[in-house]
């Protein structure tokens, strides 16, 4: 089971959609600061990102990030 942590404010995800997907693939989902605020990291603007098993993952599309979550 993968552990996924995203920031509700900065990560670019619809929280309800991500919760539902997390249940479908049986991953553990947590929300909170991941210290990658878009204000401090403008290169992340437009990307979807979070921590998966403690590793920072940034993807250009939501589908790509969801694939890495599997």
ZIVEN-V459709 format. One record per run of one state. SS is the DSSP state (2 for helix, 1 for strand, 0 for the rest). FROM is the first residue (numbers start at 1). LEN is the number of residues. If there is no record, write none. Layout:
ss=(SS,SS)
from=(FROM,FROM)
len=(LEN,LEN)
//
This chain:
ss=(0,1,0,2,0,1,0,2,0,1,0,1,0,2,0)
from=(1,3,7,15,26,28,32,42,45,48,53,55,60,62,70)
len=(2,4,8,11,2,4,10,3,3,5,2,5,2,8,1)
//
